[in-house]
Amino acid sequence: MENLTNESYTFKDIDDKILILDYIGDSKDVVIPDYINNKPVVAIMREAFDNKKLEAVVLPKYLEFIDEDAFYQNHIKEIVIPASVIKIGGGAFGRNKIEKLTIEAEIDFLPMFCFVGNNIENLTIPASVTSISNDCFGENKYLKKVTLPECLLEDKKNIFYGCDIDNITFIPI
């Protein structure tokens, strides 16, 4: 299947669903459309927005999959993971400037380096998350307050490597 292109993206149409392969636009503030060619955007593939100097991103509402390093090394300050997301790859939002992270998705796993090296200050992990890999939130030097599902009690040191957290609250699941 051949790659398709519009003014902002290289993408694939698979089973009437769109997978974004690469961002080729010029804007540093990106609103990824819910639809391309009247088909829902369901996946952002590996490194599609990697090192594009982005400052802001709004994810599409039908997005299901964010691949490894999809938004790695940008200048994004705020991100909302929509409820439709079922999987996020390692390093997906690593090395940005994220200060505010909202996870609306009821995902159960966050992989290694997913949000490493950001500027998150307050973090709430949804109760649906039952596993987080080492260094998922490592090197968030401003991280001071964290709320985690109780099941992650044993893993907290590995998840937050290089962080100086003042307050961790555990919520029962």
Rosetta blueprint (number, residue, H / E / L):
1 M L
2 E L
3 N L
4 L E
5 T E
6 N L
7 E L
8 S L
9 Y E
10 T E
11 F E
12 K E
13 D E
14 I E
15 D L
16 D L
17 K E
18 I E
19 L E
20 I E
21 L E
22 D E
23 Y E
24 I L
25 G L
26 D L
27 S L
28 K L
29 D E
30 V E
31 V E
32 I L
33 P L
34 D L
35 Y E
36 I E
37 N L
38 N L
39 K E
40 P E
41 V E
42 V E
43 A E
44 I E
45 M L
46 R L
47 E L
48 A L
49 F L
50 D L
51 N L
52 K L
53 K L
54 L L
55 E L
56 A E
57 V E
58 V E
59 L L
60 P L
61 K L
62 Y L
63 L L
64 E L
65 F E
66 I E
67 D L
68 E L
69 D L
70 A L
71 F L
72 Y L
73 Q L
74 N L
75 H L
76 I L
77 K L
78 E E
79 I E
80 V E
81 I E
82 P L
83 A L
84 S L
85 V L
86 I L
87 K E
88 I E
89 G L
90 G L
91 G L
92 A L
93 F L
94 G L
95 R L
96 N L
97 K L
98 I L
99 E L
100 K E
101 L E
102 T E
103 I E
104 E L
105 A L
106 E L
107 I L
108 D L
109 F E
110 L E
111 P L
112 M L
113 F L
114 C L
115 F L
116 V L
117 G L
118 N L
119 N L
120 I L
121 E L
122 N E
123 L E
124 T E
125 I L
126 P L
127 A L
128 S L
129 V L
130 T L
131 S E
132 I E
133 S L
134 N L
135 D L
136 C L
137 F L
138 G L
139 E L
140 N L
141 K L
142 Y L
143 L L
144 K L
145 K E
146 V E
147 T E
148 L E
149 P E
150 E H
151 C H
152 L H
153 L H
154 E H
155 D H
156 K H
157 K H
158 N H
159 I H
160 F L
161 Y L
162 G L
163 C L
164 D L
165 I L
166 D L
167 N E
168 I E
169 T E
170 F E
171 I E
172 P L
173 I L
